Amino acid sequence: GIEKLVIREGKKEDCTQIRGLIQELADYEKTPDGPKISADTLIQDGFGEKQFFHTFVAEIDSKLVGFSLYFYAYSTWEGRAVYMEDIYVQPDYRGKGIGTKLWKSVVGAGLAQGCTRCNFQ
């Protein structure tokens, strides 16, 4: 149950499950053909030589039930910023504070990097 919840940074080994969650999010948003990337793309772009994104995952008993995906940006007026691209929690696990914990993890990562703003669309 929820008492076994762990929020942690995503790892390369999570990319297959993260890709599945991305598809669930796309299906929820009624755009099932939207995601054009594979788990291999996630591995290369998130854990390769140049890291284009970062993730936090919500895990219960070795199963990912949610994720947040973010990257760093720069504002010419305000300096360092963090941008959360996506956040998703599986329907059975909603209403338990998991999304809030994922969001706060992104904000915390941004603050640790000296970001002055956090954007999410």
C-alpha positions in Angstrom: 0.0 0.0 0.0 0.8 3.7 0.2 2.9 3.2 3.3 5.5 1.6 1.1 5.7 4.7 -1.2 9.2 5.9 -2.2 9.9 9.1 -4.1 13.3 9.0 -5.7 15.3 10.2 -8.7 14.7 8.2 -11.8 17.3 5.7 -13.0 18.2 4.4 -16.4 16.6 1.1 -15.4 13.2 2.9 -14.9 12.9 4.1 -18.5 10.7 1.2 -19.7 8.2 1.8 -16.9 8.5 5.6 -17.4 7.7 5.1 -21.1 4.6 3.1 -20.0 3.5 5.9 -17.7 4.0 8.5 -20.5 1.7 6.4 -22.7 -0.9 6.3 -19.9 -0.7 10.1 -19.6 -1.2 10.4 -23.4 -4.2 8.1 -23.3 -5.7 10.0 -20.4 -5.2 13.2 -22.4 -6.9 11.5 -25.4 -3.7 11.7 -27.5 -2.6 8.0 -27.7 -0.4 8.6 -30.8 1.3 11.6 -29.2 4.4 10.1 -27.7 7.0 9.5 -30.4 9.9 8.4 -28.1 10.9 5.0 -26.9 12.4 3.8 -23.7 15.8 3.8 -25.5 15.3 7.4 -26.4 14.6 8.2 -22.7 17.8 6.3 -21.7 19.9 8.2 -24.2 18.4 11.6 -23.5 18.1 11.3 -19.7 21.1 9.2 -18.8 23.5 9.7 -21.7 26.5 11.9 -22.2 24.4 15.0 -22.2 21.4 14.9 -19.9 18.4 16.6 -21.5 15.9 15.9 -18.7 15.6 14.6 -15.1 12.9 12.6 -13.4 11.5 11.7 -10.0 9.5 8.6 -9.7 6.9 7.3 -7.2 7.5 3.7 -6.5 5.5 1.1 -4.5 6.9 -2.5 -4.2 9.2 -2.0 -7.2 6.4 -0.7 -9.4 6.3 2.9 -10.7 3.0 4.5 -10.1 3.9 8.0 -11.1 6.6 10.3 -12.3 7.6 13.9 -12.9 9.9 14.9 -15.7 11.7 18.2 -15.7 14.7 20.1 -17.1 16.6 23.3 -16.4 16.1 26.5 -18.4 17.3 30.0 -18.2 15.5 33.3 -18.1 17.3 36.4 -19.3 15.4 38.4 -16.7 15.4 36.0 -13.7 18.3 33.6 -14.3 18.1 29.9 -13.5 14.7 28.2 -13.8 13.4 24.6 -13.6 10.6 23.6 -16.0 8.4 20.6 -15.2 7.3 19.1 -18.5 5.0 16.4 -17.1 3.6 14.9 -13.9 1.5 11.8 -13.8 0.1 9.5 -11.1 -1.9 6.3 -12.0 -5.6 6.7 -11.2 -5.6 4.1 -8.4 -3.0 6.1 -6.6 -4.4 9.6 -6.9 -5.7 11.6 -4.0 -2.9 10.3 -1.7 -0.5 13.2 -2.0 1.9 11.4 -4.5 1.6 14.2 -7.1 2.3 16.8 -4.4 5.4 14.9 -3.4 6.6 14.6 -7.0 6.0 18.3 -7.5 7.9 19.3 -4.3 10.8 17.1 -5.4 11.1 19.1 -8.6 10.9 22.4 -6.7 13.5 21.1 -4.2 15.9 20.1 -7.1 15.4 23.5 -8.6 16.1 25.3 -5.4 19.2 23.2 -4.8 20.5 24.4 -8.2 19.8 28.0 -7.4 16.7 28.4 -9.5 14.5 31.4 -8.9 11.4 30.1 -10.7 9.6 26.9 -11.4 7.4 26.6 -14.5 4.8 24.1 -15.4 2.2 24.1 -18.2 
